[in-house]
Amino acid sequence: MVGLGRHPRVDGPAGRLKASVAWLGRTVDDRSALDLVRWLGMVLEGERLNRAGLVPIPPAA
């Protein structure tokens, strides 16, 4: 099994994104390009916040 976004035949962020989306069972086409850009932006922002230690801890249930 290949980890999410770690397909051995792709290189660079765009290739890893396409591999991740394919792994999730979706295809990348013109209709979903904006959705992919939004999703990638959220992922990158989440990673940035996590690295900076700014991710809020959710309240206990």
C-alpha positions as CSV (number, residue, x, y, z in Angstrom):
1,M,0.0,0.0,0.0
2,V,1.3,3.5,-0.9
3,G,0.8,6.2,1.7
4,L,-1.4,9.2,0.9
5,G,0.3,11.5,-1.5
6,R,3.4,9.3,-1.8
7,H,3.0,7.6,-5.1
8,P,6.4,6.5,-6.4
9,R,5.9,7.8,-9.9
10,V,5.0,11.4,-9.0
11,D,7.1,14.3,-8.1
12,G,6.4,17.8,-6.7
13,P,3.3,19.2,-4.9
14,A,1.0,19.0,-7.9
15,G,1.8,15.3,-8.5
16,R,1.4,14.5,-4.8
17,L,-1.9,16.3,-4.7
18,K,-3.2,14.3,-7.8
19,A,-1.9,11.1,-6.2
20,S,-3.7,11.9,-3.0
21,V,-7.0,12.7,-4.8
22,A,-6.7,9.6,-6.9
23,W,-6.1,7.6,-3.7
24,L,-9.2,9.0,-2.2
25,G,-11.2,7.8,-5.3
26,R,-11.8,11.1,-7.0
27,T,-10.6,12.3,-10.4
28,V,-9.0,15.7,-11.1
29,D,-10.9,17.5,-13.8
30,D,-11.8,21.1,-14.7
31,R,-14.9,21.1,-12.6
32,S,-13.1,20.2,-9.4
33,A,-10.0,22.5,-9.9
34,L,-11.3,25.2,-7.6
35,D,-12.3,22.7,-5.0
36,L,-8.8,21.2,-5.1
37,V,-7.2,24.7,-4.7
38,R,-9.4,25.4,-1.7
39,W,-8.7,22.0,-0.1
40,L,-4.9,22.4,-0.7
41,G,-5.1,25.9,0.9
42,M,-6.8,24.5,4.0
43,V,-4.3,21.7,4.2
44,L,-1.3,24.0,3.9
45,E,-2.8,26.5,6.4
46,G,-3.5,23.6,8.9
47,E,0.1,22.4,8.6
48,R,1.4,25.9,9.1
49,L,-0.7,26.4,12.2
50,N,0.3,23.0,13.5
51,R,4.0,23.7,13.1
52,A,3.6,27.1,14.8
53,G,1.8,25.5,17.7
54,L,-1.3,27.5,17.1
55,V,-3.8,24.7,16.7
56,P,-6.5,25.0,19.3
57,I,-7.2,22.1,21.5
58,P,-10.9,21.1,21.2
59,P,-12.9,21.2,24.4
60,A,-13.6,18.0,26.2
61,A,-17.0,16.4,25.4
